[in-house]
Each structure stands twice: as C-alpha cells, then as structure tokens.
C-alpha cells in the first residue's frame, strides 16, 4: 500500500463502515474528554490525534510524504477538511462530504465487543466493526471514555496494525488547533470525486 493510502487509512475517514447485523451490535463510544495521543502507523508514519469538544485533529507524517497531512473532523457532521502543508508551496485544503457510514463522521457507527486489552498502559475494550464487503472486520481498542488506542485492519489480505498509541495525555486542548488556519483557501470536492483521494474509494 502506498504511503498516501496508509495516511488516508490512519486518518480514519477512508473506511466504509456498515452496521453489523448481529443483535449484539452496540454504538461505539465517542470521545468524552479532551485528549492528545501520539501514535505510530505502517511505513514509519507518525500520527498525532487530538480531541476537543466533539472535534478531532489528526496529523500524519512520514519520510515519504512531502509534508504533513491533517484531517479536521466534526464528529457531529458529515464533512471533513484535508489540509496538506508542503514546504515551499501554498497550503492545500479540500473539504468534502463523506458518504453515509464513513467512520469518525458517523456518530451512529456500531460494533460488537470482542474482549479487552491494554495499550500504552491504558485498559481498553476490543470492538469489531464491519467494513467494506470482501474485507475482514476492523478491530479497535477503545477506552471507556471513547479514545481509540489501537486499530487493526486487513491490508493486502493480512491483519495489520494501522494505528497504535504510544502516549496518551488527557488534558485541555487549544480550540484554535481545531480550526482552519487563517488565510487558507478551501476547495470543495464533490462526494462523487471522493474516490480520487487515495484509500477512499469503495
């Protein structure tokens, strides 16, 4: 999988979630506190995830990406803004409406409990969530207050940890970090063109 596809995957907005048919399906816990997580992902990617009052900021970087890919998501809405900052170039920002059921933008996502574990010293519950047809389920370890600490998905036919927390800090976050930078022009990307973004086609 190419670097940009990994970046899109770990941003959490590229997976199509379908509600599990099992009767044991429950709503997945959403973040209930301000926090910041430093995490690792495939291909040497580093991820910073922060949450403040229903908004998520995810910064993905690695040696292959020319800059940092940032996702700004409102958990109560169905839109996401992607920001790509490349040294020496104008910052690129794209806003798009996500199809129904797309991960963090969908507060109605459901899963089934699959045990418990501990990541970065924090206890968390294992949840399995159905994804696109023909793929294995996504498994996430989520704390009782809604913080994702680890996610495992099927990549190229093999279970792969696509997100694993290294450090977690529950602390107040600066609201300004969850807003678009001043002066950045945002272009609208029609939902019909979502497949042009790596890792986002159905």
C-alpha positions, -999 to +999 in steps of 0.1 A: +000+000+000+014+034-010+023+059+017-006+082+009-031+054+011-017+045+046-020+081+056-056+082+044-064+050+062-050+060+095-068+093+094-098+071+100-121+087+073-114+063+044-132+033+057-168+025+048-185+012+080-216-008+077-237-016+108-232-052+119-262-074+115-255-092+148-280-085+175-251-078+199-241-047+179-238-016+201-229+021+194-192+026+197-181+050+224-173+085+212-146+107+228-159+122+261-128+142+272-101+164+257-070+144+249-039+140+228-024+108+215+010+102+199+008+071+178+026+050+151+014+035+119+027+014+090+057+026+068+071+047+096+042+070+098+037+092+129+003+104+140-008+130+165-045+128+173-063+154+195-099+159+206-117+189+219-155+192+224-165+169+196-138+178+171-108+158+161-075+168+146-052+142+131-017+150+118+000+123+098+037+125+087+064+102+075+096+102+055+078+097+022+051+124+025+065+158+014+047+175+043+020+168+069-015+156+061-041+169+085-077+159+089-102+181+107-134+163+116-165+174+133-179+143+149-215+157+146-212+165+109-206+146+077-178+168+063-141+166+067-113+190+057-080+177+045-050+201+048-017+193+032+012+215+041+042+212+017+073+232+024+078+259-002+043+256-016+009+270-008-011+250+018-037+229+001-071+224+017-101+203+005-135+199+020-157+170+011-190+155+023-184+119+033-209+092+022-232+078+049-214+055+073-179+068+070-161+063+103-154+093+125-180+114+107-208+090+116-218+091+152-241+061+146-214+036+139-218+003+157-197-027+166-195-058+187-174-063+219-146-087+214-127-087+248-103-063+265-067-054+262-042-027+273-024-003+250+002+023+261-005+013+297-043+021+293-070-005+296-094-006+266-122-026+252-119-045+219-145-037+193-151-053+159-167-032+132-178-044+097-161-027+068-164-029+030-177-062+016-149-086+009-127-073+037-121-085+072-135-065+101-117-036+116-108-042+153-103-012+175-093-010+212-112+019+227-111+033+262-143+037+283-142+074+276-140+069+238-103+072+230-091+049+202-057+034+212-052+008+185-068-002+152-062-034+132-074-038+096-069-063+068-043-048+044-033-068+013-051-098+028-032-097+062-042-083+096-022-051+100-020-027+129-027+007+112-028+028+144-012+022+178-009+047+206+025+053+222+015+080+246-019+093+258-025+126+277-059+136+289-057+174+291-074+205+279-067+213+242-063+246+225-095+252+205-076+271+178-059+239+167-092+225+156-100+254+132-087+261+097-056+282+096-062+318+087-058+326+050-061+290+038-085+287+009-106+256+010-118+239-022-149+219-023-146+183-035-178+168-047-187+135-030-187+118-064-150+126-067-141+111-033-125+081-050-098+104-064-084+106-029-061+076-021-077+050+000-112+065-002-129+046-030-155+020-021 
